[in-house]
Amino acid sequence: MHAISAHRTPELVEEHAKNAKDRGIKVIIAGAGMAAHLPGVIASLTPLPVIGVPIKSGFEGLDALLAIVQMPPGVPVATVAVNGALNAGILAAQMMATGDEEMMKKVIAYKENLKIKITKASEELKELRFKFKTN
C-alpha cells in the first residue's frame, strides 16, 4: 500500500505503476478524490487491471466519479461506487480468482455468506411488531 499522487509525486506513480507486474502485483486499486487522475495515470503505465475508487471530497464525490469513468479508448479503469473501497477489494479478488481455484473457493464462500446474512436479517425483520400500522 502506498500514498502517491498523480499531481504531487508523478515520478513515484510512474515507478510504482511500471514495476507493479514485476513485483508480482495482479490488480491495482487506486483511490482518488476531486480531479481523480491517479487511476487513469496508473492504467496508462501498466498492463495490469486498475480499479478506481472515487473518494468523496468535493461535490459529494461526483467530481471524482466522473473523472475516473471518463477514460479514453484503450485505457480502461474499472470503477466502483464513491468510497467503495470494500467493493474494489472484492472485485480485485474476483479478478485474481479466475486463475486461482483456492481463491475462487474463498470468493464463493464470501458470496454465500452474504446470502446467509441477508436471509437472517429478513427473518429477524419478520419478528418485529409495531404498535401502530399505516395499513
N, C-alpha and C positions, 0 to 999 in steps of 0.2 A: 504494500500500500504506500502511495506517495502523495504528497501535496505538491502539485505542479500547476503552472498556469500557462495557457497559450499566449497570454499577453505579457506576463511578468518574467517567465523563465522559458522562453521558446526553445533555447538550446537544450535545456533539460528535457522538455517534452519530446523533442526530436530524438535525442539519445535513447530515452526510455521506449519510445514507440518503435524505432528502427531495430532495437536489440531485443524486443519482447519475445519474439519467436525463438531466438537463440537461447533465451533464458528459460525456455520451457513453458511460457505462458500460453494458454489456449484461447482465452477470451479476455478482452479488456473492458472494464466498466469504468466510465468516466462521468463524474458528476460535474455539472456546471450551472452557474446562475447568470442572470442578466444576458449579456451577449452570447454566452454559452458556446464559444468556439472550440473548446477543448476536445469534445468527442469527434468533431469533424476533422480537426487538425490531426488528431491521432489516427483516424481512419485513413487519412491521406498518406500516412507514413508507414503503414503496416498492412500485411496481407491478412492479419487476424481479424475475427469479428469484433466489432466495437458496439457496446451498448451504452447509450447516452441516458443519463438521469438528469432531467431538468430540475434544478433546485429553486425552491421558492425564495425569491429575493424581492425584486421589484415586480409590480403588476401581477401579483399572486402566482408568479412562476410562468405565466403565459408567454412572456418575452423569451425565456429560456427554452420553453417547449417549441415555440415557433422557430427559433434559431437552430435547434437540433434536428427537427424534422425536415427542414428545407435544404437537404443535401443535393448536390448536383449528380447527374447520372454517373455511375461508376465509382462513387464514393459513398456506399451505404453506411448508415448508422441506425441500428435498431434503437427504438426509443420506448421508454416506459413512462408511466404517469409522473406528474410532478411529485417530487420527494419519494419516488417509487423504488428506492434502493433495494428493498427486500425482493420485489419482483425482478429487478435486474440480476440479483444473485441467483434466483430460481431459474431465470431464463438462461443464464450462463451455465448452470448445472445441467439443464436440459440439453443445451448445445453440446457440451462435453460428453454427456451420457450417450449420445448417438454412436460413439466409438468405444464405450466402456460399459460392459454389461453389469458390473458391480455397481457402478454409479447409477445406471438406469434402474436397477432394483431399488436403490435408495430414493430416486425421484418418484417412482411408482408408489413406494410406501408413504412418502410425504403426501402425495396427492390423495391416497386412500385415507390418510389421517385427516385431511381437510374434510372429506365426506363424512367421516365419523363425527368430527366436531360440529358440523352444521346440522347433522341429523340429531345429535344430542341436544343442541340448542333449540331446535324446533320442538322436540319432545318436551323440553323444560317450559317453553312458551305455552304449550297446551295446558299446563298445570296452573297457569296464572288465572286468578279470578278477580274480577273487577266489581266493585260495589255499584257503580253506575255504568250503564251502557248507552251507546248512542243509537243503537238499532233495536 
